[in-house]
Amino acid sequence: MRLSVPVSLFIPVFLSATVLPSGFIENRGQVDGDVLFYTLSGVRVHADGRISYGDVELRIPGFSRARLKGEGSGSRISILSGSAYRNMEVYDRIVLEGIHPNIDLVITSLGNSVEFQWFVHPGGNVDDAGLEILRGEPSFSRVNAFQGVESIPVSVVRDGNFIRFGVGNYDADRTLVIDPIAFISNDIYEHAYGLNVDDLGTVYVTGYVSSVSGMGDWDIFVSRLSPDLSSLLSTAIIYGDTGYYDIGFSLDFDDSGNVYLAGWTFDTTGSFGRNVSVYGTRGLVDAFVMKLTPTLDSIISTAIITSPSMDQAFSVYYRNDTVYVGGIASDADNFSDFRTIFGAHGGTYDLNSFVSALSGDLSVHYNTAIVASPSGDFAEGIYVGGENVYVFGYTFDPLNFSSDRTVYGTTGNGDAFVSVLSADLSSHLGSIILASDSLDIARGVLELDTASFVVAGITGYAQGFSSDRRVQGIAGGDDIFVTLLDGSFAPVNTLVVASPSADGIAYGSDRSLASVDGKIVLYGYSDYITALGGNIERNMCGTGGSGDAVLLWINASVDSALALSVPTGNGNDDPSGDMVFKSPYIYFAGSISNSYDAATYYGPSYSYGVQDDSDVFAGYVDDACFPVSTFETASIPVEVMGNVVYVSVHEPGYVGLEVYSPSGRRVQSYSAGFLLPGRYSFRMNLPSGAYLLKIRIGDELMKLKVVF
């Protein structure tokens, strides 16, 4: 084993909740030019030794003589555009062995920054470690140096266009590690809309990502994570022609674990998807559903459900080899290849709600139902129950909505609706309008049994909402409503959960309600968590911030809010994704904007990138809102088993170890250098006995008495 002394030029990086990989991808032709490896954020390693990112371009002296390889991660990515590049490994770091005599270089991607780490072994010349600036100015922060666990003075030395390092006294018989981190100028913007969990507990998240190097303006991502969220297993980036907008909204699975993805695309050129079946005439924007392999490395088939105008899909459900897709259609008379319209629709560009049924392989269109009014309607999503299909959203013409409706409340500027259809979509069983004289929106449906279901959403006027309601809390702004309906679609109870500020149910989501232990759980948000629901129990699983994602617990009779769980950080949380209960955990997703500290978020945090303007989060809690991950940060994240030291790293940072005999003699020193979050093992190869172990993890220095 080589003994090592690290020198670190370090910029602190907060953990991010992003679910996109930040590591290096091998170029197989998906990126033009002489690029060997690249990241989604735009870092490029060129064959001539250049490193480019944003407005900065550097050259690595000695690059041509190095032995180059990728290491780490284990995550996979597939780029599924016109030319598919499948199942490519994502590397945490690029290793250049022998870049100079007795010097190795390791390059690590940290999302919107890149870290260079030189290992100057005994006999190497520290002056050979450096970078040449070709364009722009790399932004560096303070310089740190370590020998084992001890700090050593170090500085950056600028010599014309070259960056080198001045190091204080250190042991030249041990390896010196120099690791500056440079900021990257371009950020990736991510937003989550869909989450679901398969029968194995694997978590899938979808939405869109923008500013990805070499791709479209907005591209669909689907990421697959381990049940404890500690591993990003694979990611698919899906798009058609570059320059277009493509968004994923909803996910479901068939009995074999294949993934159904619904959303919409601006690409009407024919380059979007694979094995495409088109139902209707393609227009400005097309709704789609896509079938993917469980590992996300291939598109099996694609269905485009469309009209000559603008159409969008927000929901997908798989039931008994039938795929249900729901959303909005702008040209009801020409949407899909045939349809049944319930109600009198408006003009060509008026929005109407639709749900379509397709075969499991997407090759056959069974039926499409459009629920309409003359003034336009917006479907937030669909829900497929045991025997019926539910479409929910809001309508601007409630008195003329659908072919049969019952209105509860005084209609206003837009009113919540839920329409019930037969499973084959041939019959409209009824529509319910829940109204006030302000704006009301239905955003979720949950079937409790064959004789009852609940609909939830937001109301702009709690005191006048529906025909009868109980308001819990002080109403103000938008408030959350939940209505229990019986088998004849009549309201049994309506509960409004309120605060003086803005509250609501998760938006952009079609899965925002769940039944857990006989209670109804609602996924939503609040700007005033200390007042929401009045005098109810509050479980603060995070610090809370300027706007918080919440889990609201309601009794089965929908006449009382029981408790509020707040699993959020100190920034602004956007619960735009779904919530799914997969016993014993509740999973949820969304996006985070503005500045936040991931350490203040629910439970342990795992980062697959670095925070920028908007990042995707995925989390889970148990039914009491306690973090359940086995990877929680311990006060001393070190474990010794036999002759092996295990170290848990929760934030990117330097790791170094030293072992001392009882007499105080140092018998071993190991400098691992800059490490990404994870669990690492170090074999000591020492005789059995008692020792003193010193270990540095980032800025924390610990001393432990151990027995090997």
VEXGU-771641 format. One record per residue: x, y, z of N, C-alpha, C in turn; residue in three letters. Coordinates in steps of 0.2 Angstrom, whole numbers, plus 5000, padded with zeros to 4 digits. Example, Ala and Ser with C-alpha at 12.3 -4.5 7.8 and 13.67 -1.06 7.14 Angstrom:
506649725039506249785039506649845039ALA/506449895035506849955036506450005039SER/
//
This chain:
500449945000500050005000500450065000MET/500350114996500650174996500450225001ARG/500850255005500750295010500650365007LEU/500150405009499950465005499850525010SER/500050585007499950655010499550695005VAL/498950715007498550755002498650825003PRO/498550864998498550934998497850954994VAL/497450994997496751004995496651074994SER/496451094987496151164986495451144985LEU/495051174990494351144991493851194991PHE/493351184987492751224988492151184991ILE/491851214997491351175000490751154995PRO/490451104995489851084991489351054995VAL/488751084995488151054999487950994995PHE/487650944999487350894996486650914993LEU/486550894987485950904983485450844983SER/484850864982484350804981484250794974ALA/484650814969484550794962484650724961THR/484250694956484250624955484550614948VAL/484850654945485250644939485950634940LEU/486250594936487050574937487450634936PRO/487950644940488450704938489050674936SER/489150614935489850584933489950584926GLY/490550554924490750554917490450504913PHE/490250514907489950464902490450464896ILE/490650394894491050384889490750404882GLU/491050444878490750464871490850404866ASN/490250384864490250334859489950354853ARG/489950424852489750454846489150504847GLY/488850494853488350544855488550614856GLN/489150634856489450694857489950704851VAL/489850764848490250774842491050794844ASP/491450784840492150804841492550754844GLY/493150774847493650734850493550714857ASP/492950714859492750714866492850634868VAL/493250624874493250554876492750544882LEU/492650584886492150584892491850654893PHE/491250654895490850714896490350704902TYR/490150754905489550754910488950794907THR/488350774910487750814907487850884908LEU/488150914913488250984914488751014909SER/489050974905489451004900490251004901GLY/490450964906491250954907491450904901VAL/491950924898492150884892492950864893ARG/493150804893493850784892493950764885VAL/494450804882494550794875495250754874HIS/495250724868495850674867496450714867ALA/496550774866497150814866497350834873ASP/496950814878497150844885496850904887GLY/496350924883495950984885495350964890ARG/495251014895494651004899494251064898ILE/493651064895493251124894492551114897SER/492351174900491751174903491551254903TYR/490951264901490651334900491151384896GLY/491351434899491851484896492551464898ASP/492651414901493351394903493651334899VAL/494251344897494651284894495351284897GLU/495451224899496151204902496451154898LEU/497151144899497551094896497951054902ARG/497950994902498250954907498950934904ILE/499550964906500150944904500250864905PRO/500550834900500750764901500150714900GLY/499650744897499050694896499150644891PHE/499550654886499650604881500050544883SER/500450544889500850484891500450444897ARG/499850474899499450444904499050384902ALA/498950334906498550274905497850294908ARG/497350304904496650334906496150274907LEU/495750284912495150244914494650274918LYS/494050244918493550274922493450224928GLY/493250254934493150214940492550244944GLU/492250194948491750214952491050214949GLY/490550234954489850244952489450174952SER/489450144946489050084945488350104942GLY/488250174942487550194939487650184931SER/487050184928487050174920486650234918ARG/486750254911486350304908486250274901ILE/485650294898485450274891485250344888SER/485450364882485250424879484850394873ILE/484150404874483650374869483350424865LEU/483750444860483450494855483450454848SER/483550494842483550454836484050404836GLY/484650414838485150364838485250344846SER/485050284848485050264855485750244857ALA/485950264863486650244866486450214873TYR/486450154873486150114879486650094884ARG/486350094890486750064896487450084897ASN/487550144896488250174897488450184904MET/489050164906489250174913489350244914GLU/489150264920489350334923489850324928VAL/490450364926491050354931491050414936TYR/491150394942491350454947491950494945ASP/492450464942493050494941493450464935ARG/493850504932494250484927495050484930ILE/495350424929496050414932496550414926VAL/497050454927497550464922498250444926LEU/498450374925498950354928499650364924GLU/500150384928500750404925500750464921GLY/500350514923500350574918501050614918ILE/501450604924502150624924502450564928HIS/503150564928503450514932503250514939PRO/502950464942502750454949502150504951ASN/501850524946501250564947500650534943ILE/500050534947499450514944498950574945ASP/498450574940497950624941497250594941LEU/496850614945496150594946495650654945VAL/495150654940494750704939494050674941ILE/493650714945493050694948492550754946THR/491950734944491350774942490950784949SER/490850844950490350864956489750904954LEU/489450884948488950924945489150984942GLY/489051044946489251104942489951124945ASN/490351084947491151094948491451034946SER/492151034945492550984943493150984948VAL/493350924950493950924955494550884952GLU/495150914952495750884950496150864956PHE/496350804956496750774961497350744959GLN/497950774960498650744959498850704964TRP/499150644963499450604968500150604966PHE/500550644970501350644969501650594973VAL/501850534970502150484974502850504975HIS/503150464980503950474981504350474975PRO/504750524974505150524968504850574963GLY/504150594963503850634959504050704961GLY/503950754955504150824956503450864957ASN/503350894963502750934964502650984959VAL/503151014956503151064951502851044944ASP/502750974943502450944937501750954938ASP/501450954944500750954945500451024943ALA/500051024938499751094937499251094931GLY/499051154929498551154923498751214919LEU/498651214913498751274908498051304907GLU/498051364907497451404906497451424898ILE/496951394895496851414887496351464886LEU/495851464890495251514889494951524895ARG/494651584897494351604903494751594909GLY/494351604915494751604921494351554926GLU/494751494927494451444932494351484939PRO/493751464942493651494949493851444954SER/494351464958494551414964494351454970PHE/494451414976494351434982494951424986SER/494851414993495451414998495851344996ARG/496451344998496851284997496951245004VAL/496851185004497051145010497551095008ASN/497951075013498451015012498450975018ALA/498450915017498450865022499050815021PHE/499350795027499750735027499450685032GLN/499250635030498850595034498250635037GLY/498250645043497650685046497850755048VAL/498550775046498850835048498750885043GLU/498650955044498651005040499351035038SER/499451045031500051075029499951135025ILE/500351185026500251245022500351235014PRO/499851265010499951255003499651325000VAL/499851334994499651394991499551384983SER/499151424979499151424972499651474970VAL/500051444965500551494962500451504955VAL/500251564953500151574946500751594942ARG/500951564937501551574933501251584925ASP/501151644924500851664917500151624916GLY/500151584911499551544910499551474914ASN/500051464918500051404922499851414929PHE/499551364932499351354939499751304942ILE/500151314947500551264950500451274958ARG/500751234962500651234969501251244973PHE/501251284978501751294983501551254989GLY/501951204991501851164997502351175003VAL/502151185009502551185014502951125016GLY/503251115021503651055023503150995024ASN/503350945020502950885021503450825020TYR/503250765021503650705021503750685014ASP/504250695011504350675004504350605002ALA/504450565008504450485007503650465007ASP/503250505007502550485007502150525001ARG/501650494999501250524993500950594995THR/501050644991500650704991500050704987LEU/499550724989498950734985498750804985VAL/498650834979498450904977497750904974ILE/497250934977496550924974496150984973ASP/496351034968495851094968495251074965PRO/494751114966494051114964493851174960ILE/493651174954493451234950492751234948ALA/492451294949491751294947491651294940PHE/491051274938490851264931490251324930ILE/490251354924489851414923489151394922SER/488951334919488251324917487951274921ASN/487351284923486951234928486451194924ASP/486251144927485751104924485051114928ILE/484551134925483851144928483451084928TYR/483251054933482850994933482151004937GLU/481650974935480950974938480650904938HIS/480350884943480050824944479350824944ALA/478950784940478250774940477950714942TYR/478350654940478050594942478550544946GLY/478250504950478650454954478150394955LEU/478450334955478150274956478650224959ASN/478350174962478750124965478550054962VAL/478950014960478749944957478749894962ASP/478549834961478349784965479049764969ASP/479649774967480249764970480449814975LEU/480049874975480249934979480749974976GLY/480849964969481350014966480950074964THR/481250134965480950204964481150234958VAL/480650254954480650284947480450354948TYR/480850404945480650474945480750504938VAL/480250544936480250574929480050644930THR/480250684924480150754924480550774918GLY/480850834918481250864913481850894915TYR/482350894911482950924912483150974907VAL/483451034908483651084903484351094903SER/484651124898485351144898485851084898SER/485551024896486050964895486450974889VAL/487050964890487550974884487350934878SER/487250964873487250924866486550894865GLY/486050914869485350884868484850944867MET/484250924868483650974867483651034872GLY/483151074871483051124876482751104883ASP/482251064882481951024888481950944886TRP/482250904890482250834888481950794894ASP/481650744893481350694898481950654901ILE/481850654908482350604911481850554915PHE/482150494916481850444920482450414924VAL/482350424931482950394935482650334939SER/483050284940482950224944483350224950ARG/483050224956483450224962483250164967LEU/483750144971483650084975483150104980SER/482750054984482250074988482450124994PRO/483050124996483250165001483550234999ASP/483550244992483750304989484450314989LEU/484850264992485550274992485950264986SER/485650234981486050214975485550244969SER/485950274964485650294958485750234953LEU/485350194951485450134947485550144940LEU/485050184937485150204930484650264928SER/484850294923484450354920484350344913THR/483850364910483750374903483550454902ALA/483850474897483750544894483350534887ILE/482750554886482350544880482250604877ILE/482350614871482150674867482150654860TYR/481750704856481750694849482250744845GLY/482050784841482550834838482750884843ASP/483450904843483650954847483251014846THR/483251054851482851124850482151114852GLY/481851054854481151044855481151034863TYR/480451034865480351024872479950964873TYR/480250914878479950854879479850844887ASP/479350824890479250824897478850754899ILE/479150724904478850664907478450684913GLY/477850654913477350674919477150614923PHE/477150554921476850504925477150434923SER/477150384928477450324927477050264930LEU/477050214927476750154930477050094927ASP/476850024929477249964927476749914925PHE/476949864921476549814919476849754924ASP/476549694923476649634927477349614927ASP/477749634921478449604920478949664922SER/478649714925479149774927479249824922GLY/479049814916479149864911478849934913ASN/479149984911478950054913478550084908VAL/477950114910477550154905477650234907TYR/477850274903477950344904477450384899LEU/477150434903476650474899476950544900ALA/476750584894476950654894476750694888GLY/477150734886477050774879477750794876TRP/477650804870478250824866478050874861THR/478550924859478550964854478750944848PHE/479150884848479450854842478950814838ASP/478650854832478150814828478550794821THR/479250794822479550774815479650694814THR/479450654819479450584818480050554822GLY/480550594825481150574828481050554835SER/480450564838480350554845480050484846PHE/480350444850480150374851480350324847GLY/480150254848480350204844479750154843ARG/479650124837479050084836478450124837ASN/478350174834477850224835477250214832VAL/476650214836475950214833475650274834SER/475350304829475050374829474350364829VAL/473950394834473250394834472950464833TYR/472850484827472650554826473150584821GLY/473050644820473450684816473950734820THR/474550724819475050764823474950834822ARG/475050874828474950944828475550984831GLY/475351034835475851074838476251044844LEU/475851014848476150974854475750904854VAL/476050854855475750784855475850754862ASP/475250724864475250684870475550614868ALA/475950584873476250514871476250474877PHE/476250404876476450354881476950314878VAL/477450294882478050254880478150204884MET/478350144882478450084885479250074885LYS/479550064891480250064892480449994896LEU/481049974895481249914899481349934906THR/481349884911481349904918482049934919PRO/482549924916483249954917483350024913THR/482750044910482750104906483250114901LEU/483550054898484050054893483750054886ASP/483050044885482750034878482050054878SER/481850094873481150104871480850044868ILE/480350014871480049954867479549984862ILE/479050024864478550054859478350124862SER/478050154857477750224858477150234855THR/476650264859476050284856475950364856ALA/475750394851475650464850474850474850ILE/474550504854473850514854473750594853ILE/473450614848473550684846472950704841THR/473050774840472550814836473050864832SER/472750894827473150944824473351004828PRO/473051014834473251064839473651044844SER/473551064851474051054856473651004861MET/474050944863473750894867474350874872ASP/474150864878474650844883474350784888GLN/474850744889474650684894474950694901ALA/474550684906474750694913474750634917PHE/474450584915474350524919474350464915SER/474650404918474650344915474550284920VAL/474050234919473950184923473950114919TYR/474250064922474150004918473749954922TYR/473249924919472749884923472549824918ARG/472749764920472449704916472649714908ASN/473249724907473449734900473149784896ASP/472849834900472649894897472949954899THR/473150004895473550064897473050124896VAL/472950154902472550214902472950274902TYR/472850324898473250384897472750444898VAL/472850494902472450554903472750614902GLY/472350674900472650734900472150784897GLY/472450834892472050884889472150874882ILE/471550884878471550894871471250954868ALA/471550984863471351054861470951054855SER/470850994852470350994846469950924846ASP/469450934850469050874852468850834846ALA/468650864841468350834835468850794831ASP/469450804832469950774828470450744833ASN/470350734839470850704844470750624843PHE/471350594843471450524842471050504835SER/471050434834470750414828470050404828ASP/469750394835469050394836468950414843PHE/468350434845468250464852467550464853ARG/467350464860466650474862466750544866THR/466250594864466250654868465650664872ILE/465850674879465250684883465250754885PHE/464750784882464650864883464750894877GLY/464650964877464651004871465351044871ALA/465851024867466451054868466451124864HIS/467051164865467151234862467451224856GLY/467851284854468151284848468751244847GLY/469151254842469751204840470251214845THR/470351274848470951284853470651284860TYR/470051264861469851254868470051194871ASP/470251194878470551134881469951094883LEU/470051024882469550974885469850914888ASN/469550884893469850834896469750764893SER/470350724892470250654889470550604893PHE/470350544892470650484894470650434888VAL/471150394887471250344881471450284884SER/471150224881471350164883471750124877ALA/472250094878472750064873472849994876LEU/473049954871473349884873474049894876SER/474249844880474849844884475449854879GLY/475449834873476049844869475949904865ASP/475449944866475250014863475150014856LEU/475049954853474849944846474149954844SER/473749954849472949954848472650004852VAL/472250054849471950104852471250074853HIS/471050064860470350034861469850094861TYR/469950144864469450194865469650264868ASN/469350314866469550384869468850414872THR/468850434878468250474880468550544881ALA/468150594879468250664880467650694884ILE/467850724890467350754894467450834894VAL/466850864891466950934889466450984891ALA/466551044890466051094891466251144885SER/465751194884465951244878466451294879PRO/466651294886467151354887467851324889SER/467951264889468651244891468651214897GLY/469051154898469151124904469851094904ASP/470151084910470851064911470851004916PHE/471050954913471150884917471850894921ALA/471850884927472450884931472750804931GLU/472250764930472550694929471950644929GLY/472050574929471550524930471750474935ILE/471250434938471350384942470950324940TYR/471250264940470950204938470850164945VAL/470150154946469950114952469850044950GLY/469450014954469349944953468849924947GLY/468349974946467849964941467850024937GLU/467950084939467850144936468550184934ASN/468450224930469050274928468750344930VAL/469250384934469050444936469450504932TYR/469150554930469550614927469350674932VAL/469950704933469850764938470250824936PHE/469950884938470250944936469851004938GLY/469751054933469351104934469051134927TYR/468451154927468051184921467851254922THR/467851284916467651354916466851364915PHE/466551304913465851314912465451254915ASP/465451254922465151204926464451184925PRO/464051234923463351214922463251184915LEU/463751174911463651144904464151094903ASN/464551074909465051024909464750954908PHE/465050914903464950844902464150834901SER/463950774900463250754898462850754904SER/463150744910462650744916463150764922ASP/462850804926463250834931462850854937ARG/463150854943462850884949463250934952THR/462950994953463351044956463251054963VAL/463851064967463751074974464151134976TYR/463751184978464051254979463851304974GLY/464151364975464051424970464551424965THR/464451424959464951414954465351484953THR/465951484951466351544951466751554945GLY/467451564946467951584941468251514938ASN/468051464940468351394938468151354944GLY/467951294942467651244948467951174947ASP/468051144953468351084953467851034950ALA/468050984946467650924944467950864945PHE/467550804945467750744945467250704941VAL/467450674935467050634931467150564931SER/466650524932466750444932466450414926VAL/466950374923466850334917466850264918LEU/466550224914466650154914467350134912SER/467550074914468250044913468350044905ALA/467850034901467950034894467850104890ASP/467750154895467650224892467050234888LEU/466650184888466050194883465450234887SER/465450234893464950264897465150314902SER/464750374902464950424907464450414913HIS/464650394919464250374924464050434928LEU/464350494928464150554931464750604932GLY/464650664933465150714935464850754941SER/465350764945465250804951465650874951ILE/465250924952465550994952465651014959ILE/466251034962466251054969466551134968LEU/466151174970466251244968466151294974ALA/466551354972466451414976466451474971SER/466351534973466351584969467051614967ASP/467551574969468251584967468451524963SER/469151514962469451464958469551404963LEU/469251344960469351284964469551224959ASP/470051184961470351134957470451074960ILE/470251014957470250954960470950924957ALA/471350894962472050874960472150804962ARG/471750764965471850694966471150664968GLY/471150594966470650554968470950484971VAL/470550464976470750394979470150354980LEU/470050294977469550254979469650214985GLU/469150224990469250184996469050114996LEU/468450104993468150044992467650054986ASP/467249994984466850004979466250054980THR/466150074986465550114988465750184990ALA/466450204989466550274991467250294988SER/467350354987468050384985468050454988PHE/468750474988468850544990469150584984VAL/468950644984469250694979469550754983VAL/470150774981470550824985470850874980ALA/470850934983471150994978471251054982GLY/471151114979471151174982470551214981ILE/470351264986469851304985470051374987THR/469851424983470051494984469551524989GLY/469051494991468551524996468251465000TYR/468551455006468451395010467751405013ALA/467551465015466851475018466251455014GLN/466351465007465851455002465951394998GLY/466351355000466551294995466051244996PHE/465751214991465351154991464651174994SER/464251124996463651144999463651135007SER/464151105009464251095016464951075017ASP/465251105022465951095023466151105030ARG/466651075033466951095039467651125038ARG/467751185041468451215040468851205046VAL/469451175045469851165051470451215050GLN/470551255054471051305054470751375052GLY/471151425051470951495049471051495041ILE/470551505037470551515030470851575028ALA/471251575022471551625019471951605013GLY/471851645008472251625001471851554999GLY/472351514996472051444994472151405000ASP/471651355000471551305006471451235003ASP/471651185006471551115004470851095006ILE/470551065001469951025002469950955001PHE/469650915005469550845004468750825005VAL/468550795000467750775000467750704999THR/467350675004467150605003466450595000LEU/466450554995465850534991465650464991LEU/464950454991464750384991464650354984ASP/464350294984464350254978463850294973GLY/463450334975463050374970463350444968SER/463950454970464350514969464050574972PHE/463750564978463550614982464050634988ALA/464150694989464650714995464350685002PRO/464750655005464650635012464850685017VAL/465550705016465850755021466350795016ASN/466450855018466950895015467350935020THR/467950925020468450955025468851005022LEU/468951065024469451115022469951125027VAL/470551105025471151115030471451185028VAL/471551225032471651295030472251325035ALA/472551385032472951425036472851495033SER/473051545036472951615033473351625027PRO/473851585025474251595019474051545014SER/474551525009474351485004474451415005ALA/474051365004474051295005473751254999ASP/474051194998473751164992473951094992GLY/473651054988473850984986474350984981ILE/474750934981475350934976475050944969ALA/475450984965475251004958475750974953TYR/475450964947475950924943475950854944GLY/475450824949475450764951474850734950SER/474750664948474150634948474150574953ASP/474650574957474650524963474850564969ARG/474350594972474450634978474050614984SER/473650554984473250534989473450454990LEU/473450434997473550364998473150345004ALA/473050285005472750255011473250215015SER/473350235021473950215025473650195032VAL/473550135034473350115041472650145042ASP/472250145037471550165039471450245039GLY/472050275037471950345037472150365029LYS/471950425028472050455021472650505022ILE/473150495018473750545018473750585011VAL/473750645012473750695006474450725006LEU/474750725000475350764999475250834996TYR/475550884999475350944997475950994999GLY/475751055000476251115002475851165006TYR/476251205010476051255014476551305015SER/476351375015476751425016476751445024ASP/476351405028476151425035476051365039TYR/476651325039476551255042476351255050ILE/476451315053476351315060475551335061THR/475251355056474551365057474051325053ALA/474351285048473951245044473551185048LEU/472851185047472451135051472351155058GLY/472551215060472351235067472751195072GLY/472451165077472751135083472751065082ASN/473251045077473350975076474150955077ILE/474250895078474950875079475350885073GLU/475950915075476450925069477150885070ARG/477250845065477950805066478450845061ASN/478850885064479350915060479950865059MET/479950845053480550795051481050835048CYS/481050895047481550935044481451005047GLY/481851055045481851125048481251165046THR/480951155040480451195037480751255034GLY/480451285029480751345026480251395024GLY/480351425018479951475015479251445012SER/479351385010478751355008478851275008GLY/478451235011478651165013478151115010ASP/478451065008478051005006477850975013ALA/477150945013476850925019476550855017VAL/476450815022476050755022475450765027LEU/474850775025474250785029473950725030LEU/473750705037473450645039472750665041TRP/472250625037471550635038471150575040ILE/470650575044470350515046469950495040ASN/469750425040469350395035468650425033ALA/468350455038467750485037467750555035SER/468350585034468450645031468150705035VAL/468150695041467850755045468450785050ASP/469050765050469550795054470250775051SER/470650825051471350825050471750805056ALA/472050745056472350725062473050745064LEU/473450755059474150765060474450795054ALA/475050825054475450855049476150835049LEU/476450805044477150785044477450835039SER/478050865041478450915037479150885036VAL/479250845031479950825029480350865025PRO/480450925027480750975022481351015025THR/481651045020482251085022482151155023GLY/482651195023482551265025482451315019ASN/482351285013482251325007481551325005GLY/481451324998480751324995480651264992ASN/480151224994480051154992479451154987ASP/479451124981478951124976478751054975ASP/478151034979477950964978477550954972PRO/477950954966477650944960477650874957SER/477950824961477950754959477350714963GLY/477450654963476950604965477150584972ASP/476650554976476750524982476450454981MET/476850404984476650334983476750294990VAL/476250254992476350214998476550144996PHE/477150124998477350054997477550035003LYS/477149995007477249975014477949955015SER/478249975020477950025026478150095024PRO/478350115018478650185017478150225013TYR/478250285014477850335009478450375005ILE/478350364999478850394994478550464991TYR/478950514990478650574987479250604983PHE/479050644979479550684974479350754973ALA/479850794971479650864969480350894967GLY/480350964968480851004966481051054971SER/481651074972481851124977482151184973ILE/481951244975482251304972482551344977SER/482951394975483251434980483751404984ASN/484151434988484651404992484351364998SER/484651304999484451265005485051225007TYR/485051195013485551155016485251085016ASP/485551035013485250975012485250935019ALA/485750955023485750925030485150945034ALA/484750995033484151015036483550975033THR/483650935028483050905025482950835029TYR/482450805027482250745030482750695030TYR/482950665036483450605036484050615033GLY/484450565031485050565027484950595020PRO/485450625017485350655011485850615006SER/485650605000486150574995486150624989TYR/486750634986486750684981487050644975SER/486750654969486950624963487150684958TYR/487250744961487450804957487550864962GLY/487550924960487650974964487151024963VAL/486851064968486251104968486451164963GLN/485951184959485951244956485251274957ASP/484951304951484351344952483751304954ASP/483751244951483151194953483451124953SER/483251084958483451024958482850974960ASP/482950914958482450864959482550834966VAL/482050814970482150774976481650724976PHE/481950664979481450604981481650584988ALA/481050574991481150554998480650505001GLY/480850475007480350435010480350435017TYR/479750425020479750415028479250365029VAL/479250345036478750295038478150325040ASP/477650295043477050325044476950375050ASP/477550375053477650425059478050485057ALA/478350485050478750535048479450535051CYS/479650475053480350465055480750435049PHE/481350465048481850435043481950365045PRO/481950325039482050245040482650225037VAL/483050265034483650235030484150205035SER/484450155033484950125037485650155036THR/485650215032486250245030486250315034PHE/485950315040485950385044486650405046GLU/486750465046487350495048487450485056THR/488050445057488150435064488550485067ALA/488550495074489050545077489750525075SER/489950465075490550445073490550395067ILE/490550415061490450375055490950325054PRO/491250295059491850245058491650175061VAL/491850125058491750055060492350015059GLU/492549975064493149935063492949865064VAL/493049825059492849755059493549715057MET/493849675062494449645060494949685059GLY/495249685053495849725051495649785046ASN/494949795046494749835041494349895044VAL/494449955042494150015044493650035039VAL/493050045041492450065037492250135038TYR/492250185033492150255034491550275030VAL/491050305033490450335029490550405028SER/490550425022490650495019489950515017VAL/489750575020489050595018489050665015HIS/489650695014489750755010490450745007GLU/490450775000491150764997491650795001PRO/492250765002492750795006493350745007GLY/493850775010494550735011494450685016TYR/494750625015494850575020495550555021VAL/495750555027496450525029496450495036GLY/496850435036496850395042497650395044LEU/497750385051498350375054498250325060GLU/498750275061498650225066499350235070VAL/499250235077499750235081499750185086TYR/500350155088500450105093500350135100SER/500250095105500150115112500650165114PRO/501250155112501850195114501850265110SER/501450275105501350345102501750345095GLY/501950285093502350285086501850275081ARG/501850315076501450305070501650245066ARG/501250195065501350135062501050135055VAL/500550175053500250175047499950245045GLN/499950265039499650325037499350315030SER/498750335029498450325023498050385021TYR/498150415015497750475013497350455007SER/496650445008496250425002496150484998ALA/496250545000496050604996495350624996GLY/495150664991494450684990493950634988PHE/493450614992493050564991492250584990LEU/491950554986491150574986490850534991LEU/490150554992489750514997489750444996PRO/489850405001489850335001490150295007GLY/490150235007490550195012491150165009ARG/491750175013492350155010492650105015TYR/493150065013493450015017494250025016SER/494550025022495350025022495649975026PHE/495949925023496349875026496949895029ARG/497049875035497649905039498249855038MET/498149795038498749745038499249755044ASN/498949755050499349765056499249705060LEU/499749695064499749635069499149655074PRO/498849595077498249605081498549645087SER/498049685090498249725096497849785096GLY/497949825102497649885103498049945100ALA/497649995096497950045093497550115094TYR/497850165093497450235092497450255085LEU/496750255083496650275076496450355076LEU/496750395072496550455070496250465063LYS/495750495062495450495056495150565054ILE/495250595048494950655046494450645041ARG/493850665042493350665037493050735035ILE/493250765030493150835029493550875034GLY/493150925038493350965043493350935050ASP/493150865050493050835057493650795058GLU/493950795064494550755066494350715072LEU/494450655071494250605077494750565079MET/494750545085495250495088494850435091LYS/495050375090494750315092495250265095LEU/495050235100495450175102495150115099LYS/495550075095495250015092495749955093VAL/495449905091495749835092495749805085VAL/496349795082496349755075496449685077PHE/
//
